[in-house]
């Protein structure tokens, strides 16, 4: 019953979003939709930026999540296998930032810095966020600021 109510509650949100999420793994599309819902509740601004700029979410068997620079986010199997909705949400926020910045002509280090700042702002809004997600993002940010 809880799952039915959850699905009925999410349905309007995802019908409007028009983001196509590939089916892969063991229900990975559902996990991504949960992460999108979490983003929408946590930060409507981050959510709107994703909805306005991302058309598709795919998966691949690489070490790092990425994007096509246009409108597709590609989530690494490694990120999905962590089993953290917060991590998936962070990936979506981070990679959507790269898509938003596409064409801004920032050097790669500056772009990565901007995306880690954008991700960190989101993570600090999350309730019950895993401390390792914040520390990882802060560490990455320190590496790019140098």
C-alpha positions as CSV (number, residue, x, y, z in Angstrom):
1,X,0.0,0.0,0.0
2,X,2.8,2.4,0.9
3,X,4.5,1.7,-2.5
4,X,1.2,2.4,-4.3
5,X,0.8,5.7,-2.5
6,X,4.4,6.6,-3.2
7,X,4.0,5.9,-6.9
8,X,0.7,7.9,-7.1
9,X,2.3,10.8,-5.3
10,X,5.4,10.8,-7.6
11,X,3.5,10.2,-10.9
12,X,2.5,13.9,-11.6
13,X,6.0,15.1,-10.8
14,X,7.7,12.7,-13.3
15,X,5.1,13.1,-16.0
16,X,5.8,16.8,-16.0
17,X,9.6,16.4,-15.8
18,X,10.0,14.9,-19.3
19,X,13.3,13.3,-18.4
20,X,13.6,9.8,-19.8
21,X,15.4,7.5,-17.4
22,X,16.8,4.3,-19.0
23,X,15.9,1.0,-17.4
24,X,19.0,-0.8,-16.1
25,X,20.4,-2.7,-13.1
26,X,18.0,-3.8,-10.4
27,X,15.4,-1.0,-10.5
28,X,18.0,1.8,-11.0
29,X,15.4,3.9,-12.9
30,X,13.2,3.9,-9.8
31,X,16.2,4.9,-7.6
32,X,16.9,7.8,-9.9
33,X,13.3,8.9,-9.8
34,X,13.5,8.8,-6.0
35,X,16.6,11.0,-6.2
36,X,14.8,13.4,-8.5
37,X,11.9,13.6,-6.0
38,X,14.4,14.2,-3.1
39,X,16.0,17.0,-5.1
40,X,12.6,18.6,-5.8
41,X,11.7,18.5,-2.1
42,X,15.2,19.7,-0.9
43,X,16.0,22.4,-3.5
44,X,13.4,23.5,-6.0
45,X,16.0,25.6,-7.7
46,X,18.4,22.7,-8.3
47,X,15.4,20.6,-9.4
48,X,14.2,23.2,-11.9
49,X,17.7,23.5,-13.4
50,X,17.7,19.7,-13.9
51,X,14.3,19.7,-15.4
52,X,15.1,22.6,-17.7
53,X,18.4,21.2,-19.0
54,X,18.4,17.4,-18.8
55,X,16.4,15.2,-21.2
56,X,17.8,11.8,-20.5
57,X,19.6,9.8,-17.8
58,X,21.6,6.7,-18.8
59,X,23.9,4.3,-17.0
60,X,27.3,3.0,-17.9
61,X,29.9,0.6,-16.4
62,X,32.6,3.1,-15.8
63,X,34.2,4.4,-12.5
64,X,32.7,7.9,-12.7
65,X,29.4,9.5,-13.7
66,X,29.5,11.9,-16.5
67,X,27.4,13.8,-19.1
68,X,27.3,14.4,-22.8
69,X,27.7,18.2,-22.4
70,X,24.3,18.7,-24.0
71,X,21.3,17.1,-22.2
72,X,22.3,13.6,-21.0
73,X,23.6,12.5,-17.6
74,X,25.3,9.2,-17.5
75,X,25.5,7.6,-14.0
76,X,28.2,5.1,-13.3
77,X,27.2,1.7,-12.1
78,X,29.7,2.2,-9.2
79,X,27.5,5.2,-8.0
80,X,24.3,3.2,-8.3
81,X,25.8,0.2,-6.4
82,X,26.5,2.4,-3.4
83,X,22.8,2.3,-2.6
84,X,22.5,5.9,-1.5
85,X,19.7,8.0,-2.8
86,X,21.6,11.1,-1.5
87,X,24.6,10.1,-3.6
88,X,22.5,9.6,-6.7
89,X,20.9,13.1,-6.1
90,X,24.4,14.6,-5.7
91,X,25.5,13.0,-9.0
92,X,22.4,14.4,-10.8
93,X,23.0,17.9,-9.3
94,X,26.7,17.8,-10.1
95,X,26.4,16.5,-13.7
96,X,23.5,18.9,-14.4
97,X,25.8,21.8,-13.5
98,X,28.2,20.7,-16.3
99,X,25.3,20.7,-18.7
100,X,24.2,24.1,-17.6
101,X,27.7,25.5,-18.0
102,X,28.2,23.9,-21.4
103,X,29.3,26.7,-23.8
104,X,30.5,29.0,-20.9
105,X,34.1,28.5,-22.1
106,X,35.4,27.9,-18.6
107,X,38.6,26.0,-18.4
108,X,37.9,22.4,-17.1
109,X,39.3,23.1,-13.7
110,X,37.2,26.2,-13.1
111,X,34.1,24.3,-14.4
112,X,34.7,21.4,-12.1
113,X,35.2,23.8,-9.2
114,X,31.8,25.5,-10.0
115,X,30.1,22.1,-10.2
116,X,31.5,21.0,-6.8
117,X,30.4,24.2,-5.2
118,X,26.9,23.8,-6.7
119,X,26.8,20.2,-5.4
120,X,28.0,21.2,-2.0
121,X,25.3,23.8,-1.7
122,X,22.8,21.1,-2.4
123,X,24.3,18.5,0.0
124,X,24.2,21.0,2.8
125,X,20.5,21.4,2.4
126,X,19.9,17.7,2.6
127,X,18.6,16.3,5.9
128,X,20.4,13.2,7.1
129,X,23.1,13.5,4.5
130,X,26.0,11.0,4.9
131,X,29.0,12.8,6.2
132,X,31.3,11.1,3.7
133,X,29.3,12.7,0.8
134,X,30.1,16.2,2.1
135,X,33.7,15.4,3.0
136,X,34.2,13.8,-0.5
137,X,32.8,16.9,-2.2
138,X,34.8,19.3,0.0
139,X,38.0,17.2,-0.7
140,X,37.3,17.3,-4.5
141,X,36.7,21.1,-4.2
142,X,40.0,21.6,-2.4
143,X,41.8,19.7,-5.2
144,X,40.4,21.9,-7.9
145,X,40.9,25.2,-6.1
146,X,44.6,24.6,-5.8
